[in-house]
């Protein structure tokens, strides 16, 4: 609908513009523009007025969206609807009218600072492989509430690296578990990884498989409980990568036969080489260097070994080569100097190499008569050129002291026990070894035997480590006192730094031997505190090893995990072995065939675990109220299938648990007394067994 009020002639438009000159200021709209905003052209000419609100004066006012009035009105409080721009070229320009600019300052976020710090810790760990240093740095950093972020960053950084770093990550997580990082924080860290799996997959194509393997390894290492997978699966969307990770971990890794061995060996160990392989590579590169004289190439080869914590072996072998081939001495010293100045071989590794050389110089002199003279000339030269720290070397007078009669006696004993231990590793004959030790007739050296036994086992395969633990249990029953064993472990821990020069993972291996001794009742948990207190003040690595053993013992399912830490010779879990023992005894109970039952016990292949056969047989005899099981034990004893040590240990376990057993079998004590009378006549048990206490 048209309105006459909305129609203006050209003359009226000009008058309006003349009467409103103030609207011509910069940034202001002209009245014609203002008016045109309220009118639209209509077909046939003329202008139609928009539907607008009117004031009492009859002026057209545009209604603002928030009701603050329109052009030419006061508007809202502090409202400036007109766009206004300052012109710095205007003579009336006042800089004070410039709007204030809020300048933002960076606010320090503790989490961001933490993340930056842990990245440097992780990078250094990947470079040095020093678990103890990484643990100490993380402790010093504090902020335990942020530990899940450390887990996430550590694993995600390793996922994009080689197998070496992946293995190192799993080793570090196992070392930090419970002692440094709370188990709950570890679970939270892995959950965060699963949540971010989709993002990780953008940069790492095989994220699902790698992360699944990390989770499977954590379960195998008892860092994550098996229930973690079932619990977290309910919290993740089924279409997410995190859900796929859990499925892969469960089906591809944790459900496979012998999955523990498969998962533990997937990344090939912390260095991807055995100690012997590393030593061989070092020897090869040094020989090539002597032939070529290319120092740069030799340094590159040393760096590619990627074992900076083992470079003391490079130093030692280089010095031996210099003594063997006097013409190569100048080249060797040039290489060592170059490696030290580049920071390739650290000062501590250089000192360790020279110290090892100093300790073995007497033996080396037997093959190289000029070894001492050469070494004595090399050391001052290295010190004067600044690439060997003189203050860290042992005093020169420590070596070459005259040995007394006691030293000769000890040397002779060490030679004899080395051959005895080697024979045992070949024959697995415990009674023969015990007889050999008794023939030596030197019980005062029992701690030295323990030290040598474990040191030799540590440099061999899991089979020999398991045999060493089994032997230790037998020796404790037969001829070793608890004091002998405590003193032997103290000697081991005192020399742990020297042992680590030849055995890369010596600290963790020793911790496992300590924990296994507790599980096997060779040591009591309080003996670990006694061992720690006996160590000298400067033996921090030994104290740390004892702490690691205590952490292993405090973990979930510690007994089963530690009992099979060396594989048990069968690859079975303890529960599997117990189940097989129970079934073979039940089958014997129903069939009564002695020969078949003995064969089944033999097929178990776990002679060190036959005390479980004895215990379960005695319990079953009490429950069934018949003595058929005694016939089986008699047969096993006569055949030598169950040794007197294992028989004694089985009866000892029944004796220790007799109070609890009596709750289910009321006449358990009477039955056990009857069994003891039976075995007294047949000599099944060691004379040291407390018959009087049991009865």
C-alpha positions as CSV (number, residue, x, y, z in Angstrom):
1,X,0.0,0.0,0.0
2,X,1.4,3.4,-1.0
3,X,1.6,6.4,1.3
4,X,1.9,10.1,0.3
5,X,4.2,10.6,3.3
6,X,6.7,8.3,1.8
7,X,7.0,10.2,-1.5
8,X,9.7,12.9,-2.0
9,X,10.4,15.1,-4.9
10,X,13.9,15.8,-6.1
11,X,13.6,19.3,-4.7
12,X,12.7,17.9,-1.3
13,X,15.6,15.6,-1.4
14,X,18.1,18.4,-2.0
15,X,16.5,20.5,0.8
16,X,17.0,17.6,3.2
17,X,20.7,17.3,2.2
18,X,21.2,21.1,2.7
19,X,19.5,21.1,6.1
20,X,21.6,18.1,7.3
21,X,25.2,19.0,6.6
22,X,26.5,17.4,9.8
23,X,25.6,13.9,8.4
24,X,28.3,14.4,5.8
25,X,31.1,13.8,8.3
26,X,33.5,10.9,7.5
27,X,31.9,7.6,8.3
28,X,28.4,9.0,8.5
29,X,25.7,8.1,6.1
30,X,23.9,10.9,4.1
31,X,20.2,11.5,4.7
32,X,19.3,10.2,1.3
33,X,20.9,6.9,2.3
34,X,19.1,7.0,5.6
35,X,15.8,7.7,3.9
36,X,16.4,5.1,1.2
37,X,16.9,2.5,3.9
38,X,13.2,2.9,4.8
39,X,11.8,2.9,1.2
40,X,11.7,0.6,-1.7
41,X,11.0,1.3,-5.3
42,X,7.7,-0.2,-6.6
43,X,6.8,-1.0,-10.2
44,X,5.4,2.0,-12.0
45,X,7.5,4.5,-10.2
46,X,7.3,6.0,-6.7
47,X,8.7,4.8,-3.4
48,X,6.9,2.5,-0.9
49,X,7.5,3.0,2.8
50,X,8.7,0.0,4.8
51,X,6.7,-1.0,7.9
52,X,8.7,0.9,10.6
53,X,8.0,2.2,14.0
54,X,7.1,5.9,14.4
55,X,8.0,8.2,17.2
56,X,5.7,10.8,18.6
57,X,7.4,13.4,16.3
58,X,6.4,11.3,13.3
59,X,9.9,10.4,12.3
60,X,10.6,7.0,10.9
61,X,12.9,5.0,13.2
62,X,14.5,1.6,12.3
63,X,13.9,-0.9,15.0
64,X,17.1,-2.5,16.2
65,X,17.1,-6.2,16.8
66,X,17.7,-5.8,20.5
67,X,15.4,-2.8,20.9
68,X,18.0,-0.1,21.3
69,X,16.6,2.5,19.0
70,X,17.8,3.5,15.6
71,X,19.7,6.2,13.8
72,X,19.3,9.7,15.2
73,X,18.3,8.4,18.7
74,X,20.4,8.1,21.8
75,X,20.5,4.3,21.5
76,X,21.6,2.1,24.4
77,X,23.9,3.3,27.2
78,X,27.5,3.4,25.9
79,X,26.3,2.3,22.5
80,X,27.9,3.9,19.4
81,X,26.1,2.6,16.5
82,X,27.9,4.8,14.0
83,X,31.2,3.3,12.6
84,X,33.8,5.9,13.5
85,X,37.4,5.7,12.3
86,X,40.3,7.9,13.5
87,X,42.3,9.6,10.8
88,X,45.9,10.1,11.9
89,X,46.3,12.7,9.1
90,X,43.6,14.9,10.6
91,X,45.0,18.1,12.2
92,X,42.7,17.5,15.2
93,X,44.0,13.9,15.6
94,X,44.5,13.0,19.3
95,X,46.4,9.8,20.0
96,X,44.6,9.5,23.3
97,X,41.5,8.7,21.4
98,X,43.0,5.5,20.0
99,X,41.3,2.4,21.4
100,X,43.2,0.4,24.0
101,X,44.8,-2.8,22.9
102,X,44.9,-5.7,25.3
103,X,48.3,-7.4,25.0
104,X,48.2,-11.0,26.0
105,X,51.0,-12.5,28.1
106,X,51.8,-16.2,28.0
107,X,50.5,-18.0,31.1
108,X,52.6,-20.9,32.2
109,X,50.6,-24.2,32.1
110,X,52.1,-26.8,34.5
111,X,50.9,-29.6,32.3
112,X,52.7,-28.1,29.2
113,X,55.9,-27.6,31.3
114,X,55.6,-31.2,32.4
115,X,55.1,-32.5,28.9
116,X,58.2,-30.7,27.7
117,X,60.3,-32.0,30.6
118,X,59.3,-35.7,30.0
119,X,60.1,-35.4,26.3
120,X,63.7,-34.6,27.2
121,X,63.8,-37.5,29.8
122,X,62.5,-39.9,27.2
123,X,64.9,-38.7,24.5
124,X,67.8,-39.1,26.9
125,X,66.7,-42.6,27.9
126,X,66.4,-43.7,24.3
127,X,70.0,-42.4,23.9
128,X,71.6,-43.9,27.0
129,X,69.4,-46.9,27.9
130,X,69.9,-45.9,31.6
131,X,66.8,-47.1,33.4
132,X,68.0,-45.9,36.8
133,X,68.7,-42.4,35.5
134,X,65.3,-42.1,33.8
135,X,63.5,-43.3,37.0
136,X,65.5,-40.8,39.1
137,X,64.7,-37.9,36.7
138,X,61.0,-38.8,36.7
139,X,61.0,-38.9,40.5
140,X,62.8,-35.6,40.7
141,X,60.3,-34.0,38.3
142,X,57.4,-34.9,40.7
143,X,53.8,-34.1,39.6
144,X,52.7,-37.7,40.0
145,X,49.2,-36.7,38.9
146,X,50.6,-36.2,35.4
147,X,52.2,-39.7,35.2
148,X,49.5,-40.9,32.7
149,X,50.7,-38.2,30.3
150,X,54.3,-39.6,30.7
151,X,53.0,-43.1,29.8
152,X,51.2,-41.8,26.8
153,X,54.1,-39.7,25.6
154,X,56.7,-42.5,26.2
155,X,54.7,-45.2,24.3
156,X,53.6,-42.8,21.4
157,X,57.2,-41.7,20.9
158,X,58.4,-45.3,20.9
159,X,55.7,-46.4,18.4
160,X,57.3,-44.2,15.7
161,X,60.8,-45.6,16.3
162,X,62.7,-48.9,15.9
163,X,62.1,-52.1,17.7
164,X,65.0,-51.3,20.0
165,X,63.2,-48.2,21.4
166,X,59.9,-50.2,21.7
167,X,61.7,-52.9,23.8
168,X,63.4,-50.2,25.9
169,X,60.0,-48.6,26.6
170,X,58.5,-51.9,27.9
171,X,61.6,-52.5,30.0
172,X,61.3,-48.9,31.5
173,X,57.6,-49.3,32.2
174,X,58.2,-52.6,34.0
175,X,61.0,-50.9,36.1
176,X,58.8,-47.9,37.0
177,X,55.8,-50.0,37.9
178,X,54.7,-49.5,41.5
179,X,58.1,-48.2,42.6
180,X,57.8,-44.8,40.7
181,X,54.4,-44.8,39.0
182,X,51.3,-46.0,40.7
183,X,49.6,-48.9,38.8
184,X,46.4,-46.9,38.5
185,X,48.3,-44.1,36.7
186,X,49.7,-46.7,34.3
187,X,46.2,-47.9,33.5
188,X,45.1,-44.3,32.9
189,X,48.0,-43.7,30.6
190,X,47.2,-46.7,28.4
191,X,43.5,-45.7,28.3
192,X,44.5,-42.3,27.1
193,X,46.6,-44.0,24.3
194,X,43.5,-46.0,23.3
195,X,41.4,-42.9,23.2
196,X,43.9,-41.2,20.9
197,X,44.5,-44.3,18.7
198,X,42.6,-42.7,15.8
199,X,44.8,-39.6,15.9
200,X,48.0,-41.7,16.2
201,X,46.9,-43.8,13.1
202,X,47.2,-40.6,11.0
203,X,51.0,-40.6,11.4
204,X,51.6,-44.2,12.2
205,X,49.8,-46.5,9.8
206,X,50.3,-49.7,11.9
207,X,49.1,-48.1,15.1
208,X,46.6,-50.8,15.9
209,X,49.1,-53.6,15.8
210,X,51.9,-51.8,17.6
211,X,49.7,-50.5,20.4
212,X,48.1,-53.9,20.8
213,X,51.5,-55.4,21.3
214,X,52.4,-52.8,23.9
215,X,49.2,-53.6,25.8
216,X,49.8,-57.4,25.5
217,X,53.4,-56.9,26.7
218,X,52.1,-54.8,29.7
219,X,49.7,-57.7,30.6
220,X,52.5,-60.3,30.3
221,X,54.7,-58.1,32.5
222,X,51.9,-57.7,35.1
223,X,51.9,-54.0,34.5
224,X,48.3,-54.1,33.4
225,X,45.8,-56.6,34.9
226,X,44.2,-58.9,32.4
227,X,40.8,-57.4,33.3
228,X,42.0,-54.1,31.9
229,X,41.0,-55.2,28.4
230,X,37.5,-56.2,29.3
231,X,36.9,-53.1,31.4
232,X,38.2,-50.6,28.9
233,X,36.4,-52.2,26.0
234,X,33.1,-51.1,27.4
235,X,34.2,-47.5,27.5
236,X,35.3,-47.2,23.8
237,X,33.2,-46.9,20.7
238,X,33.1,-50.2,18.7
239,X,34.1,-48.4,15.5
240,X,37.2,-46.7,17.1
241,X,40.8,-47.7,16.5
242,X,41.2,-48.1,20.3
243,X,38.5,-50.9,20.3
244,X,40.4,-52.6,17.4
245,X,43.6,-52.4,19.5
246,X,42.0,-54.3,22.3
247,X,40.6,-56.9,20.0
248,X,44.0,-57.4,18.4
249,X,45.8,-57.6,21.7
250,X,43.4,-60.2,23.0
251,X,43.0,-62.4,19.9
252,X,46.3,-62.1,18.2
253,X,48.7,-62.0,21.2
254,X,47.2,-63.0,24.5
255,X,45.3,-66.0,23.2
256,X,48.1,-67.5,21.3
257,X,49.9,-70.6,22.6
258,X,53.0,-69.7,24.6
259,X,51.9,-66.1,24.2
260,X,54.2,-64.8,27.0
261,X,57.4,-65.9,25.1
262,X,56.0,-64.7,21.8
263,X,55.2,-61.2,23.2
264,X,58.4,-60.8,25.2
265,X,60.6,-61.7,22.2
266,X,58.7,-59.7,19.6
267,X,61.0,-56.7,19.7
268,X,64.2,-58.7,20.2
269,X,65.6,-57.3,23.4
270,X,66.8,-53.8,24.5
271,X,69.8,-53.7,22.0
272,X,68.7,-56.2,19.4
273,X,72.0,-58.0,19.9
274,X,73.3,-60.4,22.5
275,X,76.4,-59.4,24.5
276,X,78.5,-61.8,22.5
277,X,77.3,-60.3,19.2
278,X,78.1,-56.8,20.4
279,X,81.6,-57.9,21.4
280,X,82.2,-59.5,18.0
281,X,81.0,-56.4,16.2
282,X,83.4,-54.3,18.3
283,X,86.3,-56.6,17.6
284,X,85.5,-56.5,13.8
285,X,85.3,-52.7,13.6
286,X,88.6,-52.3,15.5
287,X,90.4,-54.7,13.1
288,X,89.0,-52.9,10.1
289,X,90.1,-49.6,11.6
290,X,93.6,-50.7,12.1
291,X,93.8,-51.9,8.5
292,X,92.2,-48.7,7.0
293,X,93.2,-46.0,9.5
294,X,89.9,-44.2,8.8
295,X,89.0,-42.6,12.1
296,X,85.8,-41.0,10.9
297,X,84.5,-44.3,9.6
298,X,85.4,-46.1,12.8
299,X,83.5,-43.5,14.9
300,X,80.5,-44.0,12.6
301,X,80.6,-47.7,13.2
302,X,80.9,-47.2,17.0
303,X,77.9,-44.9,16.9
304,X,75.9,-47.4,14.9
305,X,76.3,-50.0,17.6
306,X,73.7,-48.0,19.6
307,X,75.0,-49.3,22.9
308,X,76.5,-46.2,24.6
309,X,76.3,-47.8,28.0
310,X,78.6,-50.6,26.7
311,X,81.3,-48.5,25.0
312,X,83.7,-49.4,27.9
313,X,84.1,-52.6,25.9
314,X,85.3,-50.6,22.9
315,X,87.9,-49.0,25.1
316,X,89.1,-52.2,26.7
317,X,89.3,-54.1,23.4
318,X,91.1,-51.2,21.7
319,X,93.7,-51.1,24.5
320,X,94.3,-54.9,24.2
321,X,94.7,-54.5,20.4
322,X,97.2,-51.7,21.0
323,X,99.2,-54.0,23.3
324,X,99.1,-56.9,20.9
325,X,100.1,-54.9,17.9
326,X,102.5,-52.2,18.9
327,X,102.4,-50.7,15.4
328,X,98.7,-50.0,15.9
329,X,99.1,-48.2,19.2
330,X,99.2,-44.7,17.7
331,X,96.1,-45.4,15.6
332,X,94.2,-46.8,18.6
333,X,95.1,-43.8,20.8
334,X,94.0,-41.5,18.0
335,X,90.6,-43.2,17.7
336,X,90.0,-43.1,21.5
337,X,91.0,-39.5,21.7
338,X,88.7,-38.6,18.7
339,X,85.8,-40.5,20.2
340,X,86.3,-38.8,23.6
341,X,86.5,-35.3,22.1
342,X,83.4,-35.9,20.0
343,X,81.5,-37.0,23.1
344,X,80.9,-40.4,21.4
345,X,82.5,-42.2,24.3
346,X,81.7,-40.5,27.6
347,X,84.2,-39.9,30.3
348,X,82.6,-42.5,32.6
349,X,82.8,-45.2,29.9
350,X,86.4,-44.3,29.1
351,X,87.3,-44.6,32.8
352,X,85.5,-47.9,33.1
353,X,87.3,-49.3,30.1
354,X,90.7,-48.3,31.5
355,X,89.7,-49.7,35.0
356,X,88.8,-53.0,33.5
357,X,92.1,-53.1,31.7
358,X,94.0,-52.3,34.9
359,X,92.2,-55.1,36.8
360,X,93.0,-57.7,34.1
361,X,96.5,-56.6,33.3
362,X,98.2,-59.4,35.3
363,X,96.3,-62.0,33.3
364,X,97.0,-60.2,30.0
365,X,100.7,-60.1,30.8
366,X,100.8,-63.9,30.7
367,X,100.0,-63.7,26.9
368,X,101.6,-60.3,26.2
369,X,104.7,-59.9,28.3
370,X,105.0,-56.1,27.5
371,X,101.3,-55.4,28.5
372,X,102.1,-53.7,31.9
373,X,104.8,-51.5,30.3
374,X,102.6,-50.5,27.5
375,X,99.6,-49.8,29.7
376,X,101.8,-47.7,32.1
377,X,102.9,-45.6,29.1
378,X,99.4,-45.2,27.6
379,X,97.7,-44.0,30.8
380,X,99.9,-40.8,31.4
381,X,99.6,-39.9,27.8
382,X,95.8,-40.2,27.8
383,X,95.7,-38.1,31.0
384,X,98.0,-35.4,29.6
385,X,96.0,-35.1,26.4
386,X,92.8,-34.6,28.4
387,X,90.7,-37.5,27.3
388,X,91.1,-39.6,30.4
389,X,90.0,-38.4,33.9
390,X,92.9,-39.3,36.3
391,X,90.8,-38.7,39.4
392,X,88.4,-41.5,38.5
393,X,91.0,-44.2,37.9
394,X,91.9,-46.6,40.7
395,X,95.2,-46.0,42.4
396,X,98.0,-47.8,40.6
397,X,99.2,-49.5,43.7
398,X,96.0,-51.5,44.1
399,X,97.0,-53.9,41.4
400,X,100.0,-56.2,41.6
401,X,100.1,-56.6,45.3
402,X,101.7,-59.7,46.5
403,X,99.3,-62.4,47.3
404,X,99.4,-64.4,50.6
405,X,98.6,-68.0,51.3
406,X,95.0,-67.3,51.8
407,X,94.7,-65.7,48.4
408,X,96.3,-68.7,46.8
409,X,93.9,-70.9,48.6
410,X,90.9,-68.8,47.4
411,X,92.2,-68.8,43.8
412,X,92.5,-72.6,43.9
413,X,89.0,-72.9,45.3
414,X,87.6,-70.6,42.6
415,X,89.1,-72.7,39.9
416,X,87.7,-75.8,41.3
417,X,84.1,-74.5,41.7
418,X,84.1,-73.1,38.2
419,X,84.6,-76.6,36.8
420,X,82.0,-78.0,39.3
421,X,79.4,-75.5,38.2
422,X,80.1,-76.1,34.5
423,X,79.7,-79.8,35.1
424,X,76.4,-79.2,36.8
425,X,75.1,-77.1,33.9
426,X,75.9,-80.1,31.6
427,X,74.6,-82.9,33.8
428,X,71.9,-81.3,36.0
429,X,73.0,-83.6,38.7
430,X,72.4,-81.9,42.1
431,X,73.5,-84.7,44.4
432,X,76.8,-85.0,42.5
433,X,77.5,-81.3,42.9
434,X,76.7,-81.4,46.6
435,X,79.0,-84.3,47.0
436,X,81.8,-82.4,45.2
437,X,81.4,-79.4,47.5
438,X,81.5,-81.6,50.6
439,X,84.7,-83.2,49.2
440,X,86.3,-79.7,48.9
441,X,85.6,-79.3,52.6
442,X,85.7,-75.5,52.6
443,X,82.3,-74.3,53.9
444,X,83.7,-70.9,54.8
445,X,83.8,-70.2,51.1
446,X,80.1,-71.0,50.5
447,X,79.2,-67.4,49.9
448,X,81.9,-67.3,47.2
449,X,80.4,-70.4,45.6
450,X,76.9,-68.7,45.5
451,X,78.4,-65.6,43.9
452,X,80.2,-67.6,41.2
453,X,77.2,-69.8,40.5
454,X,74.9,-66.8,39.9
455,X,77.5,-64.8,38.0
456,X,78.1,-67.7,35.6
457,X,74.4,-68.4,35.2
458,X,73.7,-64.7,34.4
459,X,75.9,-64.9,31.4
460,X,74.1,-67.9,30.0
461,X,70.5,-68.8,28.9
462,X,67.4,-69.1,30.9
463,X,67.9,-72.8,31.3
464,X,71.1,-72.3,33.4
465,X,69.5,-69.5,35.4
466,X,66.6,-71.8,36.3
467,X,69.1,-74.5,37.2
468,X,71.0,-72.1,39.4
469,X,67.8,-71.1,41.3
470,X,66.9,-74.8,41.7
471,X,70.4,-75.6,42.9
472,X,70.3,-72.7,45.4
473,X,67.1,-74.1,46.9
474,X,68.7,-77.6,47.2
475,X,71.9,-76.2,48.8
476,X,69.9,-74.3,51.4
477,X,68.3,-77.5,52.4
478,X,71.5,-79.6,52.4
479,X,74.6,-77.6,53.3
480,X,74.2,-73.8,53.0
481,X,73.0,-71.7,56.0
482,X,70.8,-68.6,55.5
483,X,73.8,-66.6,56.6
484,X,75.9,-68.1,53.7
485,X,73.2,-67.1,51.2
486,X,72.8,-63.6,52.6
487,X,76.6,-63.1,52.5
488,X,76.8,-64.5,49.0
489,X,74.1,-62.0,47.7
490,X,75.9,-59.2,49.5
491,X,79.1,-60.0,47.7
492,X,77.2,-60.1,44.4
493,X,75.6,-56.7,44.9
494,X,78.9,-55.2,46.1
495,X,80.4,-56.1,42.7
496,X,77.3,-55.5,40.7
497,X,78.8,-52.5,38.8
498,X,81.7,-54.7,37.7
499,X,79.4,-57.5,36.7
500,X,77.3,-55.0,34.6
501,X,80.4,-54.3,32.5
502,X,80.1,-57.8,31.0
503,X,76.4,-58.5,31.5
504,X,74.2,-55.6,30.2
505,X,71.1,-56.4,32.3
506,X,72.9,-57.5,35.5
507,X,70.9,-55.3,37.9
508,X,67.5,-56.7,36.8
509,X,68.9,-60.3,36.6
510,X,70.2,-60.0,40.2
511,X,66.8,-58.6,41.3
512,X,65.1,-61.6,39.8
513,X,67.5,-64.0,41.6
514,X,66.8,-62.3,44.9
515,X,63.1,-62.4,44.4
516,X,63.2,-66.0,43.3
517,X,65.2,-66.9,46.5
518,X,62.4,-65.4,48.6
519,X,59.7,-67.3,46.6
520,X,61.6,-70.5,47.0
521,X,61.9,-69.9,50.8
522,X,65.7,-69.7,50.5
523,X,65.5,-66.2,51.9
524,X,62.8,-64.6,54.1
525,X,61.5,-61.1,53.0
526,X,63.3,-59.6,56.1
527,X,66.6,-61.0,54.7
528,X,66.4,-58.5,51.9
529,X,66.5,-55.7,54.5
530,X,69.4,-57.4,56.1
531,X,71.2,-57.6,52.8
532,X,70.5,-53.9,52.0
533,X,71.9,-52.9,55.5
534,X,75.1,-54.9,55.0
535,X,76.0,-53.1,51.7
536,X,78.6,-50.3,51.9
537,X,77.3,-46.7,51.8
538,X,78.7,-46.1,48.2
539,X,76.9,-49.2,46.8
540,X,73.8,-47.3,45.5
541,X,73.3,-49.8,42.6
542,X,73.1,-52.7,45.0
543,X,70.5,-51.0,47.2
544,X,68.6,-50.2,44.0
545,X,68.7,-53.8,43.0
546,X,67.3,-54.9,46.4
547,X,64.5,-52.3,46.0
548,X,63.7,-53.7,42.6
549,X,63.4,-57.2,44.1
550,X,61.1,-55.9,46.7
551,X,58.9,-54.2,44.1
552,X,58.8,-57.5,42.1
553,X,57.6,-59.3,45.2
554,X,54.9,-56.8,46.0
555,X,53.4,-56.9,42.5
556,X,50.2,-58.8,41.7
557,X,50.6,-62.5,41.2
558,X,54.2,-62.1,42.2
559,X,54.7,-65.8,43.2
560,X,53.6,-67.2,39.9
561,X,55.4,-64.6,37.8
562,X,58.7,-65.0,39.6
563,X,58.5,-68.8,39.8
564,X,58.4,-68.9,36.0
565,X,60.8,-66.0,35.5
566,X,63.4,-68.3,33.9
567,X,60.7,-70.4,32.1
568,X,60.8,-73.4,34.5
569,X,62.2,-75.6,31.7
570,X,58.7,-76.3,30.5
571,X,57.1,-73.1,29.4
572,X,54.0,-73.9,31.5
573,X,52.5,-71.5,34.0
574,X,52.4,-72.7,37.6
575,X,48.7,-73.1,37.6
576,X,48.9,-75.4,34.5
577,X,51.4,-77.6,36.3
578,X,49.3,-77.7,39.5
579,X,46.3,-78.7,37.4
580,X,48.2,-81.5,35.6
581,X,49.5,-82.8,39.0
582,X,45.9,-82.8,40.4
583,X,44.6,-84.7,37.4
584,X,47.4,-87.4,37.4
585,X,46.8,-88.0,41.1
586,X,43.1,-88.3,40.6
587,X,43.6,-90.7,37.7
588,X,46.0,-92.8,39.9
589,X,43.4,-92.8,42.7
590,X,40.9,-94.4,40.3
591,X,43.2,-96.7,38.4
592,X,45.9,-97.6,40.9
593,X,48.6,-98.1,38.2
594,X,51.9,-97.0,39.7
595,X,53.9,-97.2,36.5
596,X,51.6,-94.9,34.6
597,X,51.5,-92.4,37.5
598,X,55.3,-92.3,37.7
599,X,55.6,-91.7,34.0
600,X,53.1,-88.8,34.2
601,X,55.2,-87.2,36.9
602,X,58.3,-87.7,34.8
603,X,56.6,-86.2,31.8
604,X,55.9,-83.0,33.7
605,X,59.6,-82.2,33.3
606,X,59.6,-80.1,36.5
607,X,61.7,-82.0,39.0
608,X,62.2,-78.8,41.0
609,X,58.4,-78.6,41.5
610,X,57.8,-82.2,42.7
611,X,57.3,-81.0,46.2
612,X,53.8,-80.0,44.9
613,X,53.2,-83.7,44.0
614,X,54.1,-84.7,47.5
615,X,51.9,-82.0,49.1
616,X,48.8,-82.8,46.9
617,X,49.3,-86.5,47.4
618,X,49.3,-86.2,51.2
619,X,46.2,-83.9,51.1
620,X,44.4,-86.4,48.9
621,X,45.3,-89.3,51.1
622,X,43.9,-87.4,54.1
623,X,40.7,-86.6,52.2
624,X,40.1,-90.0,50.7
625,X,41.0,-91.7,54.0
626,X,43.2,-94.4,52.3
627,X,46.9,-94.8,52.0
628,X,47.2,-95.5,48.3
629,X,49.0,-92.3,47.8
630,X,51.7,-93.4,50.2
631,X,52.4,-96.3,47.8
632,X,52.9,-93.8,45.0
633,X,55.3,-91.7,47.1
634,X,57.2,-94.9,48.1
635,X,57.6,-95.8,44.4
636,X,58.8,-92.3,43.4
637,X,61.3,-92.4,46.3
638,X,62.6,-95.8,45.3
639,X,63.0,-94.8,41.7
640,X,64.7,-91.5,42.6
641,X,61.9,-89.7,40.7
642,X,61.2,-87.5,43.7
643,X,64.4,-86.6,45.6
644,X,64.8,-86.5,49.3
645,X,65.0,-82.7,49.1
646,X,61.7,-82.4,47.2
647,X,60.1,-84.9,49.6
648,X,61.2,-82.9,52.6
649,X,59.9,-79.7,51.1
650,X,56.5,-81.3,50.4
651,X,56.2,-82.6,53.9
652,X,57.4,-79.2,55.2
653,X,54.6,-77.4,53.3
654,X,52.0,-79.7,54.8
655,X,53.5,-79.1,58.3
656,X,53.4,-75.4,57.8
657,X,49.7,-75.4,56.7
658,X,48.4,-78.0,59.1
659,X,46.3,-75.5,61.1
660,X,44.4,-74.4,58.0
661,X,44.1,-77.9,56.6
662,X,42.5,-79.0,59.9
663,X,39.6,-76.7,59.2
664,X,38.5,-78.9,56.3
665,X,39.9,-82.2,57.4
666,X,39.3,-82.5,61.2
667,X,41.8,-85.4,61.7
668,X,44.5,-83.9,59.5
669,X,47.0,-83.6,62.4
670,X,46.5,-87.3,63.4
671,X,46.9,-88.4,59.8
672,X,50.1,-86.3,59.4
673,X,51.5,-87.8,62.6
674,X,50.8,-91.3,61.2
675,X,52.5,-90.4,57.9
676,X,55.6,-89.1,59.7
677,X,55.9,-92.4,61.6
678,X,55.6,-94.2,58.2
679,X,58.4,-92.1,56.6
680,X,60.7,-92.4,59.6
681,X,61.0,-96.1,58.9
682,X,61.7,-95.6,55.2
683,X,64.1,-92.7,55.4
684,X,62.2,-90.5,52.9
685,X,63.1,-87.2,54.6
686,X,66.2,-85.3,55.6
687,X,67.4,-85.8,59.2
688,X,67.1,-82.1,59.7
689,X,63.3,-82.3,59.4
690,X,61.6,-81.5,62.7
691,X,59.7,-84.7,63.4
692,X,59.2,-83.8,67.1
693,X,57.7,-80.4,66.3
694,X,55.3,-81.8,63.8
695,X,54.0,-84.5,66.2
